[in-house]
Amino acid sequence: MAQVYYSKNDLADLLKLSVSTIDNKMKAGEIQYYKIGKSVRFDESMVKDFLSKQTQKMYRQKSLSYRHRNADVSGLANAFGRVSDGKQNG
């Protein structure tokens, strides 16, 4: 079975990223690549390795929403309940 190699454009289409994002990932060393003359190619193992590193990233909840999680917002609900069709109801 033949090995599949992707160009930057092919990889960008496959991952739904821009070519400049692929360039940035290459410069940062986040994705490995082969340099053949002036061409750049990626094989499937490189792509899978890159994706496995991306799925390990965890994002934390923003501190603003965490800090105010117990805040009383009933006043906002009442204010929105008084406004209907862009008019104040009382």
CYANA upper distance limits for C-alpha pairs under 8 A (distance plus 0.5 A):
  3 GLN  CA     43 ASP  CA      7.88
  4 VAL  CA     43 ASP  CA      6.48
  4 VAL  CA     44 GLU  CA      7.11
  5 TYR  CA     41 ARG  CA      6.42
  5 TYR  CA     42 PHE  CA      5.88
  5 TYR  CA     43 ASP  CA      5.09
  5 TYR  CA     44 GLU  CA      7.49
  6 TYR  CA     10 ASP  CA      5.98
  6 TYR  CA     11 LEU  CA      6.28
  6 TYR  CA     41 ARG  CA      5.91
  6 TYR  CA     42 PHE  CA      5.53
  6 TYR  CA     43 ASP  CA      6.75
  7 SER  CA     11 LEU  CA      6.58
  7 SER  CA     39 SER  CA      8.37
  7 SER  CA     40 VAL  CA      6.70
  7 SER  CA     41 ARG  CA      5.43
  7 SER  CA     42 PHE  CA      7.02
  8 LYS  CA     12 ALA  CA      6.50
  8 LYS  CA     19 VAL  CA      6.79
  8 LYS  CA     22 ILE  CA      7.35
  8 LYS  CA     40 VAL  CA      7.35
  8 LYS  CA     41 ARG  CA      7.43
  8 LYS  CA     42 PHE  CA      8.34
  9 ASN  CA     13 ASP  CA      6.72
  9 ASN  CA     19 VAL  CA      6.74
 10 ASP  CA     14 LEU  CA      6.59
 11 LEU  CA     15 LEU  CA      6.52
 11 LEU  CA     22 ILE  CA      8.44
 11 LEU  CA     42 PHE  CA      8.36
 12 ALA  CA     16 LYS  CA      6.10
 12 ALA  CA     17 LEU  CA      5.25
 12 ALA  CA     18 SER  CA      6.01
 12 ALA  CA     19 VAL  CA      6.10
 12 ALA  CA     22 ILE  CA      7.25
 13 ASP  CA     17 LEU  CA      7.10
 13 ASP  CA     18 SER  CA      8.34
 17 LEU  CA     21 THR  CA      6.88
 17 LEU  CA     22 ILE  CA      7.66
 18 SER  CA     22 ILE  CA      7.08
 19 VAL  CA     23 ASP  CA      6.75
 20 SER  CA     24 ASN  CA      6.66
 21 THR  CA     25 LYS  CA      6.69
 22 ILE  CA     26 MET  CA      6.69
 23 ASP  CA     27 LYS  CA      6.72
 24 ASN  CA     28 ALA  CA      6.61
 25 LYS  CA     29 GLY  CA      6.67
 25 LYS  CA     30 GLU  CA      5.64
 25 LYS  CA     31 ILE  CA      6.42
 26 MET  CA     30 GLU  CA      6.55
 26 MET  CA     31 ILE  CA      5.91
 26 MET  CA     32 GLN  CA      7.26
 26 MET  CA     33 TYR  CA      8.02
 30 GLU  CA     50 PHE  CA      7.21
 31 ILE  CA     46 MET  CA      7.26
 31 ILE  CA     47 VAL  CA      7.85
 31 ILE  CA     49 ASP  CA      8.34
 31 ILE  CA     50 PHE  CA      5.99
 32 GLN  CA     42 PHE  CA      7.74
 32 GLN  CA     46 MET  CA      6.36
 32 GLN  CA     50 PHE  CA      8.41
 33 TYR  CA     40 VAL  CA      7.06
 33 TYR  CA     41 ARG  CA      6.26
 33 TYR  CA     42 PHE  CA      5.52
 33 TYR  CA     43 ASP  CA      8.18
 33 TYR  CA     46 MET  CA      7.64
 34 TYR  CA     40 VAL  CA      6.15
 34 TYR  CA     41 ARG  CA      5.62
 34 TYR  CA     42 PHE  CA      6.75
 35 LYS  CA     39 SER  CA      6.38
 35 LYS  CA     40 VAL  CA      5.23
 35 LYS  CA     41 ARG  CA      7.05
 36 ILE  CA     40 VAL  CA      6.65
 36 ILE  CA     41 ARG  CA      8.02
 42 PHE  CA     46 MET  CA      6.71
 42 PHE  CA     47 VAL  CA      7.38
 43 ASP  CA     47 VAL  CA      7.02
 44 GLU  CA     48 LYS  CA      6.59
 45 SER  CA     49 ASP  CA      6.54
 46 MET  CA     50 PHE  CA      6.66
 47 VAL  CA     51 LEU  CA      6.68
 48 LYS  CA     52 SER  CA      6.57
 49 ASP  CA     53 LYS  CA      6.88
 50 PHE  CA     54 GLN  CA      6.90
 51 LEU  CA     55 THR  CA      6.77
 52 SER  CA     56 GLN  CA      7.04
 53 LYS  CA     57 LYS  CA      7.61
 61 GLN  CA     65 SER  CA      8.08
 61 GLN  CA     66 TYR  CA      7.49
 62 LYS  CA     66 TYR  CA      6.96
 63 SER  CA     67 ARG  CA      6.28
 64 LEU  CA     68 HIS  CA      6.85
 65 SER  CA     69 ARG  CA      6.35
 73 VAL  CA     77 ALA  CA      7.17
 74 SER  CA     78 ASN  CA      6.75
 75 GLY  CA     79 ALA  CA      6.64
 76 LEU  CA     80 PHE  CA      6.67
 77 ALA  CA     81 GLY  CA      6.59
 78 ASN  CA     82 ARG  CA      6.87
 79 ALA  CA     83 VAL  CA      7.26
 80 PHE  CA     84 SER  CA      8.29
 82 ARG  CA     88 GLN  CA      6.47
 82 ARG  CA     89 ASN  CA      5.62
 82 ARG  CA     90 GLY  CA      7.21
 83 VAL  CA     87 LYS  CA      6.06
 83 VAL  CA     88 GLN  CA      5.16
 83 VAL  CA     89 ASN  CA      6.34
 84 SER  CA     88 GLN  CA      7.08
 84 SER  CA     89 ASN  CA      7.38
